[in-house]
């Protein structure tokens, strides 16, 4: 019943309950073009970036079938906000969506991400919460960590989108590394995504960063589009490459 400690015979004290986890999310995103040479500074030498990047802010509700009580007994443990950076890369002749940076505001999500290989850190994240009784032309997200701004994104959804640009990057590729634990490997994740809302429009984005977050690698040369979506995400497969 547990993927992590603390240990107990029931498994209920574990920070991360056994999966597979499901993730329902409302998100805003930007498909952007960045400097390929700068992107190379935040990824392994084996990866060749195309320059395409995808940056999103999301509000997420997660659920484990092995511990559904969490969602009504302690909802704060399984609800969180996230900021993620993905880059389209080529690795061994295939295209992938590589994630060099990801931020969350919840310790369950933080450690659950480490298990899979997501490079998560804690941050203060805010995102517009859309409500059916309020009309909002623009949606925004901001994130800070260590006293400095990580990113700010504003999206104006204007029309239905035919596809989400991230889906065209390929399967997800992660670099799972923990030198003290002897872990140093590449991980491929196959996501399954079902959309209830998928819209596109304009986007304005500011990239910050600081001494412990080298986000200047994502200096934006061109904003291709802004995206707003509601989706259900499940992981179909995780495997080491």
C-alpha positions as CSV (number, residue, x, y, z in Angstrom):
1,X,0.0,0.0,0.0
2,X,3.1,2.3,0.0
3,X,5.6,3.6,-2.5
4,X,7.7,5.4,0.1
5,X,8.3,5.7,3.9
6,X,7.5,6.2,6.6
7,X,6.9,2.5,7.1
8,X,3.9,1.0,8.9
9,X,2.3,-2.4,8.5
10,X,-0.9,-0.8,7.2
11,X,1.0,1.4,4.8
12,X,-1.2,4.4,5.6
13,X,1.6,6.4,7.1
14,X,3.6,6.4,3.9
15,X,4.0,9.8,2.3
16,X,3.1,8.4,-1.1
17,X,0.4,5.7,-1.4
18,X,0.7,2.9,-4.0
19,X,-0.5,3.9,-7.5
20,X,-1.3,4.0,-10.3
21,X,-2.3,7.6,-9.6
22,X,-4.7,9.6,-11.7
23,X,-4.4,13.4,-12.2
24,X,-7.3,15.7,-13.1
25,X,-6.0,19.2,-14.0
26,X,-6.9,22.6,-15.2
27,X,-3.9,24.3,-16.9
28,X,-2.6,27.1,-18.9
29,X,0.4,26.7,-21.1
30,X,2.6,28.3,-23.8
31,X,4.3,26.7,-26.7
32,X,7.5,28.7,-27.3
33,X,10.7,28.6,-29.3
34,X,13.9,29.0,-27.3
35,X,17.6,29.1,-28.1
36,X,18.8,25.6,-28.7
37,X,22.3,26.3,-27.4
38,X,21.0,27.6,-24.1
39,X,18.7,24.6,-23.7
40,X,21.6,22.3,-24.1
41,X,23.0,23.6,-20.8
42,X,20.2,22.0,-18.8
43,X,20.1,18.5,-20.3
44,X,22.4,15.5,-20.8
45,X,24.8,15.6,-23.8
46,X,22.9,12.7,-25.5
47,X,19.8,14.9,-26.0
48,X,19.4,17.2,-29.0
49,X,16.9,20.0,-28.5
50,X,14.8,21.2,-31.4
51,X,14.2,24.6,-29.7
52,X,10.5,23.9,-29.1
53,X,9.5,24.2,-25.4
54,X,6.2,23.9,-23.6
55,X,5.7,25.6,-20.2
56,X,2.5,25.1,-18.1
57,X,0.9,26.0,-14.9
58,X,-1.7,23.6,-13.5
59,X,-4.0,23.1,-10.6
60,X,-4.2,19.3,-10.0
61,X,-6.3,16.8,-8.1
62,X,-4.6,13.4,-7.8
63,X,-6.1,10.1,-6.6
64,X,-4.8,6.7,-5.8
65,X,-7.2,3.7,-6.1
66,X,-5.4,2.1,-3.1
67,X,-6.1,5.0,-0.7
68,X,-9.2,6.9,-2.0
69,X,-10.0,8.1,1.6
70,X,-7.3,10.7,1.1
71,X,-9.5,12.7,-1.3
72,X,-12.2,13.3,1.3
73,X,-10.4,12.8,4.7
74,X,-7.3,14.9,3.8
75,X,-7.9,16.6,0.5
76,X,-5.0,19.0,1.0
77,X,-2.6,16.1,0.7
78,X,-3.6,15.2,-2.9
79,X,-4.4,18.6,-4.3
80,X,-1.6,20.9,-5.5
81,X,-0.3,23.4,-8.1
82,X,2.5,22.7,-10.6
83,X,4.8,24.6,-12.9
84,X,6.6,22.5,-15.5
85,X,9.1,23.0,-18.4
86,X,9.3,20.5,-21.3
87,X,11.6,20.5,-24.3
88,X,11.2,18.6,-27.5
89,X,14.4,16.6,-27.9
90,X,15.9,13.9,-30.1
91,X,17.4,10.9,-28.3
92,X,18.7,7.8,-30.2
93,X,16.7,8.8,-33.3
94,X,13.4,9.3,-31.6
95,X,11.6,12.5,-30.5
96,X,10.7,13.0,-26.8
97,X,9.3,15.5,-24.4
98,X,12.1,16.0,-21.9
99,X,11.4,17.7,-18.5
100,X,14.4,19.5,-17.0
101,X,12.5,21.5,-14.4
102,X,9.2,21.0,-12.5
103,X,7.9,22.8,-9.4
104,X,5.1,21.9,-7.0
105,X,3.7,23.2,-3.7
106,X,3.0,19.9,-2.0
107,X,5.3,17.3,-0.4
108,X,3.3,14.3,-1.6
109,X,3.6,15.4,-5.2
110,X,7.3,16.3,-4.7
111,X,8.3,12.8,-3.5
112,X,5.9,11.0,-5.8
113,X,7.7,12.8,-8.7
114,X,11.1,11.6,-7.5
115,X,9.9,8.0,-7.6
116,X,9.2,8.4,-11.3
117,X,12.1,10.7,-12.1
118,X,10.5,14.1,-12.3
119,X,12.9,16.8,-11.2
120,X,10.6,18.5,-8.8
121,X,11.3,21.4,-6.3
122,X,9.0,23.2,-3.9
123,X,7.7,26.7,-4.9
124,X,5.0,29.1,-4.2
125,X,2.6,28.8,-7.2
126,X,-0.6,30.7,-8.0
127,X,-2.9,30.1,-10.9
128,X,-6.3,31.6,-12.0
129,X,-9.1,29.4,-10.9
130,X,-11.7,29.5,-13.6
131,X,-15.3,29.5,-12.5
132,X,-18.4,28.9,-14.7
133,X,-20.2,31.9,-13.0
134,X,-17.4,34.3,-13.8
135,X,-16.3,35.5,-17.2
136,X,-12.6,35.8,-17.6
137,X,-10.8,36.8,-20.8
138,X,-7.3,36.1,-19.5
139,X,-5.9,33.4,-17.2
140,X,-2.6,33.7,-15.4
141,X,0.0,31.8,-13.4
142,X,2.9,32.9,-11.2
143,X,5.6,31.1,-9.3
144,X,8.3,32.1,-6.9
145,X,11.1,30.2,-5.1
146,X,13.9,31.3,-2.8
147,X,12.6,34.9,-3.0
148,X,12.9,35.1,-6.8
149,X,10.4,34.8,-9.6
150,X,10.5,31.6,-11.6
151,X,7.9,32.4,-14.3
152,X,4.8,34.3,-15.1
153,X,2.3,33.3,-17.8
154,X,-0.9,34.9,-19.1
155,X,-3.1,33.1,-21.6
156,X,-6.2,34.4,-23.5
157,X,-8.1,31.4,-24.8
158,X,-9.8,32.5,-28.1
159,X,-10.9,29.3,-29.9
160,X,-11.1,25.5,-29.8
161,X,-7.7,23.9,-30.4
162,X,-7.3,20.8,-32.6
163,X,-4.4,19.4,-30.5
164,X,-2.1,20.2,-27.6
165,X,1.4,21.0,-28.8
166,X,3.0,18.9,-26.0
167,X,1.3,15.8,-27.3
168,X,3.3,16.3,-30.5
169,X,6.7,16.3,-28.7
170,X,6.6,12.5,-28.1
171,X,6.7,10.3,-25.1
172,X,8.0,11.8,-21.9
173,X,11.7,11.4,-21.2
174,X,13.2,11.9,-17.7
175,X,16.7,11.8,-16.3
176,X,16.4,10.0,-12.9
177,X,19.5,10.7,-10.9
178,X,20.5,10.3,-7.2
179,X,24.2,9.8,-7.0
180,X,24.2,8.8,-3.2
181,X,21.6,6.1,-4.0
182,X,23.5,4.9,-7.1
183,X,20.7,5.9,-9.5
184,X,21.7,7.4,-12.9
185,X,19.4,6.4,-15.7
186,X,17.0,7.6,-18.4
187,X,13.3,6.9,-18.0
188,X,10.5,6.8,-20.6
189,X,7.0,7.6,-19.6
190,X,3.9,6.9,-21.8
191,X,1.1,9.3,-20.8
192,X,-2.6,8.8,-21.5
193,X,-4.4,12.1,-21.7
194,X,-8.2,12.7,-22.1
195,X,-9.3,16.3,-22.6
196,X,-12.7,17.8,-21.7
197,X,-11.6,21.4,-22.7
198,X,-8.8,22.3,-25.1
199,X,-8.5,25.9,-26.3
200,X,-5.8,28.1,-27.8
201,X,-5.0,31.8,-28.2
202,X,-2.4,34.4,-27.3
203,X,0.1,34.1,-24.5
204,X,2.5,36.4,-22.7
205,X,5.3,34.8,-20.7
206,X,8.2,36.0,-18.5
207,X,11.0,33.7,-17.4
208,X,12.9,34.4,-14.3
209,X,15.0,32.1,-12.2
210,X,17.9,32.5,-9.8
211,X,21.0,31.1,-8.2
212,X,19.5,27.6,-7.8
213,X,17.2,27.6,-10.8
214,X,18.9,28.1,-14.2
215,X,15.8,29.0,-16.1
216,X,17.6,31.6,-18.2
217,X,18.1,28.6,-20.5
218,X,14.5,29.1,-21.5
219,X,15.0,32.6,-22.9
220,X,12.0,32.9,-25.2
221,X,12.6,33.8,-28.9
222,X,9.0,33.4,-30.1
223,X,5.6,32.6,-28.6
224,X,3.8,30.1,-30.9
225,X,0.6,29.8,-29.0
226,X,-1.2,29.9,-25.6
227,X,-3.2,26.9,-24.4
228,X,-5.9,26.4,-21.8
229,X,-7.1,22.8,-21.1
230,X,-8.9,20.6,-18.6
231,X,-7.7,17.0,-18.7
232,X,-7.4,13.6,-17.0
233,X,-3.9,12.2,-17.0
234,X,-2.8,8.6,-16.3
235,X,0.6,7.0,-16.9
236,X,0.3,4.0,-19.1
237,X,3.9,2.8,-18.8
238,X,7.2,3.7,-17.1
239,X,10.3,2.0,-18.2
240,X,14.1,2.5,-18.0
241,X,15.9,3.1,-21.3
